[in-house]
Every structure is written in structure tokens, then in C-alpha cells.
Amino acid sequence: MQKYKNSTDIPLSMAIWLSTDNYDYSTAENPISVTDLLKPLKATILSRSIPDSGEPIDIADLIQSKTGSAVHDGIDQAWKQNHKQAMLDLGYPDAVIRKMVINPTILVADDIPIYMEVRTIKKIEGFHLGGKFDFVMEGQLEDFKTTGVYNYINQGNAESYILQGSMYRWLNPDIITNDHMKITYLFTDWKAHETSKNNYPPQRIMSQTFQLKSEAETEIFIRTRLQSIKAFTGLSQSLMPECNKTELWQSDSVFKYYKDPTKTARSTKNFTSLSEANLRLTTDGNVGIVLEVKGEVKRCRYCNASAICLQAENLQAAGLLTL
């Protein structure tokens, strides 16, 4: 059976890379991943219920995820195959290099432990929760993100990063012992001439530190989330909590004021709040009109449940979503 298709005629040199799947899928009973718990509740439930259609996957849809995976794999291989020589070339003393041990099973005095790409699974609430972290050095978790600069400037994923790191620590308390984690970004669209702008990342690769939630708080989140998944699985979509504006990555509404209500081809002025727009309307003698243009929804484009999701269907019908 054909697993992939190449509808955009990507050259074979890269098509082979995009159609190669080396991911170590969980074979545990009733598996669920850390990343599953980070998704909106409805997306998680519907995604787990979608049967395999048998339709080939378009490799063009895999470019973004494969690029991120390639960076992870490159870092992993560089450390495992060449970290000693690379550290010498970077000027580190041999005495420090000799102390570094990768994915050790036993530690001795003065060892500097480094753990990479370790998958851990724990049973909880009838599920086997699994996750594979990127990198841990001397007890501090580090996660690599290949992303655009907007993600850093907006900080919209900060809470998600904290939850992800906290769940990795809950799964690996003997390895991840530091209360803080690092997110190391590799920006795909970074431009040196933009660095003078407010909050723009100063370097193409840089790290940011976040404080993790306590293990007790993390377990409460995990149990609550899994209990909700069990409670809503199998029910009609109308009974499931819908994704909210934040979960949908929906931009803010724009309130367009038209001084002449007969001419709506171009607004007189746009406002970010209805109260501001109405104030302008009142100031001008209430002769115009204010129209709300609701923000565009983006997350559904990346959700594999959107094809069967009634909320996504309704958002499309309302003109707020283009799939």
C-alpha cells in the first residue's frame, strides 16, 4: 500500500528524506503522549478516534516537522559521535571533557551526566503516558525549538513549554532535577537588520529560561486532563468543550468604523476595541457604522482532527478559517 504521495513534485533527493519515518512509536497499551496533553482537549479526543483512511500522506505537509526533526537528529548525532573533538576545538579543557558521560546507566564521582532523546513511559489513570525529552545536562532540561521569530516575540507558547518541561520532569525525576528548564530556539526567519526592533531576538540561536511547575502540580494537571479525556471520549461533539480563542490561535477582532455608512469599501479608521470604535462613532454624531471583523483562526490548519471536527466546519462556514 502506498504510504506517501508527492503532489508538488518535490525532487527525489528530498522526497526520500521526507518519506523516511524513524520515529519510535509507543507499543504500550492505550498510549498517550506528553504532546497530546498539550493540545486542546477536543483535538486530543477527536485525533485519537480518527481511523486510518489509508490515503497516502502528502510529503509537502511534512516539511516543517521534518526540518525540526533533522535539527534534533543532527544535535543528537554530533554529541554522540563527536562531542570530545568538538569541545577541544571550542577550547574546553580535556579534564572537563573526560568527565562528560552520555546517557549513563551508572554515575561515578565527578561525572557530568548528559541525557539525550530518552523516552519514558508511566502508567496513570488507565493510560500509558510517554514522552521523549531532547537534552538534559547536570539535571537541567533543555528543549530545542526550530521556529519563526514571531513565536519568541509573542511568547504565546510559554505556558505550553512550561507544561511540557514539567511533564518531562514528572516522567524523569531522577534525571531532571533542576527547577528551571531552557528553551533553545533556532529561528528559521531571523534577520540581523531587524535586531534593533523591540523584543526581536538578538541572535539566530539563543536560549530562554522558564521555571517548571512542581511535581505535585504537574501530576494534578496530568490526572485532570486524562480524566477529562476519558469522560468525553465517545460522546457527541456537541457535548465536548469547544476550543477557545487562545487554543484556536485566533487573532483579535478588528472594529472598522465607516463615517459614511454607504461607503464600506474602505474604513475611515480601524480600532482594536468596540468601545473605542463606538466613541468615535458618537463623536462624529452617530451617522456612521461600526462593523466587527472577527480574527482569523489558524490552529485548525495543523490539527489532524479538523476533517471531522464540527467546530472547524462551522468556523469555515463563518469565513474565519481556511483549510
N, C-alpha and C positions, 0 to 999 in steps of 0.2 A: 504494500500500500504506500502511495506517495505521501510523504510527511510534510514536505515543503514545496512552495512554488516561488517562481522568480518573475513576478508580473511586470517589474520595472526594468528587466534586462540588466541586472547588476552583473558586472564581469565575473566570470567563473572564478578568477583569482580570489575575489572577496566572497562570492556566493558559497564557496566551500567553508570559509570561516564562519559565516552567518548560519549555516545549516549544520554546524557541529555542536552537539549538546553534550557537555561533560559534567553537567550538574549532578550532584549526588543526592538524588531524591530519597526521601524517607520511606522506609518499608514498614514502619510501625503501624499498628492498628489505630484507626481513627486519628491520623496525624493532623496537626495544625502548626503553623509556623509563627514565629515572632512577627514577621511582616504581615501575616494575615490579621493579627490582632491590632495592627496599626491602621488597617483600612476602616472605612465606615462600616458599621455593624451590618447594614443591609447588603453592602457589597461583599462582605465576607460570607454571609449566609447564601446569597444567590450564586456566588462563584463556586461554592462547594457543591451546589446542586446541578451545575451545568454538565450534561453528559457530553462525552467526546463526540463531536459531529462527524469526525472522520475527514473533514475538509482540510486540505493542505494549508499550512501556515505560510503567509507571505513573508519572505525573509526581509523585505523592506521594513516591516514592522518591528524587526528585532535589532535594528541598527543601534538605537540608543542603549538598550540593555546590554548588548554585546560589547559596546565600547567600554561601558563601565566594568564589565567582567574582564575585559582584556587588561585594563589597568590593574585590577585586583590580582589577576594571574601573573602579570609582569612583576609586581612588587613581591609577591609570594616566591616566585622563582629566583628573583635576584637575591633575596635574603637566604634562601635555602642553598643556592649554588655558588654565591659569590660575595657573601657579606664580609668575609675576612679580608679579601683583597680590596674590596671597595672601601672598607673602613681604613685600611692602611693608606689607600690613595687619598682619602679625605683628611688624613693627618692624625687619626686616632692612635694612641699608644698600643703596642702589642699586648701589654699587661691587661688592658681593658678588653681588647678583642677576645683574648683567650678565656675570659670569664663568661662570655655570652654563649648561652645554650638555647637551641631552638626546639620547641615542643618537648621539653624534658619529661621523663617519667619519674626520675629521682633527682633531687637537688642536693648539692653539697655546699659547704660554706663558701661564700664569696661569689657563687654563681649569679649571673644576671639573666634571669629567665625571660624568654621571648616565646609567646604562643601565637600561632598563626593559623587561620582558617580551621578552627576546631569546632566540630559540630557536637552539640549536646542535646539530649532528649530527656525530658522528665514527664512522668505521668501525673496529671492533675485534672480533676473534675471529669474523668472519663475520657480525656484526650491525651495524646502524646504530643506535648509542646516541644518543638525543636527550633534551634537556631544556630547559625554559624557566624561567629564574630570574625572581624578582619585581622586585628593585631592587638596584642597586649604585651607591654614591656614593663617589667617591675611592678606588676599589679594594676597598671593604668590601661584602660581600654582606649583604642583608637579606631575610628571608623573612617573609611575613605569614601568621599563623595565626588563623583565626576558630574559636574552640574554647571548651569549658567550663573552669571554673577547676580541675576535678579534674586535667586534663591537666598544668597547671602545678604543682599541689601534689604530684602523684605523680611527675612527671619521668620517666614511663615511656617517652616518645618522644625523650628527649635523644640517645641513640645514633643513632636514625634521622635526627634533624635534622642531626647532625654528618656522617653519611654522605651525606645529600642535598646539603648545602652543599659537601662535599669533592668530590663528583662534578660539581657545577656549576663548581667552580674548575678541575677537570681538563679540563672541556669548554671553559672560557673563561679560560685562564691569563693572557691579555693584558689582560683586563678585571677579573678578580677577583685582586687582588694582595695583599690583606691576609690574614694567617694566622688571623684571627678573623672570625666571622660574627655577625649579630644575628638573633634571632627576635623579631619584634614581634607580641605577642598582642592580639587583640580578644576579650574574654571575653563570651560570649553570655548567661551566667547570673550575672554579677558582682553582688554586693550590698554596698553601702557598710557596712552594720552588721556584716558578717562580717569586716572587715579586722583586727580585733583578734586573730583566731584565728591560731595558729601556721602559718606558711608560706602563708597566704592572700595572694593578690596585692593589693597596696595600691591599685592603680588599675585602671580598666576597660581601658585601653590602656597597655601597658608592654613594655619590651624586656629581653631576656636575651642575654648574650654567650656564645658557645661557641668553643673552639679547633678549627680544622679539622685533619684528618689531612693528612700530607704528600702531595704529588702521587704519589710513588712508592708509598706505602702504599695510596693510593686506587686506583691502577692495578692493583695486586695484587688488591684486593678485586673490582674490575670483572672482570678476566680470570678469576679463580677462580669467580665467580658465573656468568659466561657459559659457561664450560667445564662447569659442573655442569648448567646448563640444557640444553646440547647432549647431555650424557651420559645424562640421564634422560628426555629427550623421546622419546615413542613407546613407552616401556616400560610395563608393567603398574603400576598404582598400588601394588601390594604391594611393588614394588621401589624405590619412591620414598621418600625420607626424609619421615617424617610431621612435621607441625607440632608444635613443642614447646609446653610450657605457656605460656611467655612469648609466643610467636608467636600462640597462641590467645587471648591476653588472658584467661587463665583465673584466676579468683580462688583464693585459698588454701583448702585443705580446712579444715573445722571438725570437731573431735573432741568429740562430745557424750557426756557422762558421765551415766548414769542410775543413781542409787543403788538404786532398786528396778527390776530388770530386767523386771518385769511391767507397769510403767507407763512407756511410752515416748511418751506424748502430749506431754510437756514434759520437757526435760532438766533434771537437777539443776544442771549447770554446763557451759559450753562452753569448750573450750581450743583454742589455735592450734597445738599440737603434741601428737603421740601420747604422748610421754614424760611431759608434764605431766598428761595425762588418766590415764595408767596409774599415775602416782604417787598421784593422788587415789584411784583405784580400790584401790590397795594400802593406803593409809592407812585406808580405810573397811572393810578386811577382805576385799577381793576378793569382795564379794557382789553388786556391781553389774555393769554392762557399759559398754563404750565403743564407740560407733558413729561411723564416719567419714562425713561428708557432703562429698563432693568439690565443689570450686569450679565455678561456672558458667562456661561458655565463651561469649565474646561476639564474637570477631572473625569467625567464620563468617557471622554475620548480614550482614556488609558485604562478603563475598567473593563475586564473581560466579561462582566455580567450585564453590560449596557444593552446587549442584544435582546435580553429577556426582561429588562427592568422597565416596569410601567412608569416609574418616575422619570426615567430618561426619555421615554416615549412622549410623556406629557411636556417635558422641557423642550423637546424638539418641536412639538406642535405649537408651543408658545413662542417659538423663534429664539429661544435662549441657548440652544445647543445645536451645534453642527457636528455630526459624526462622519 
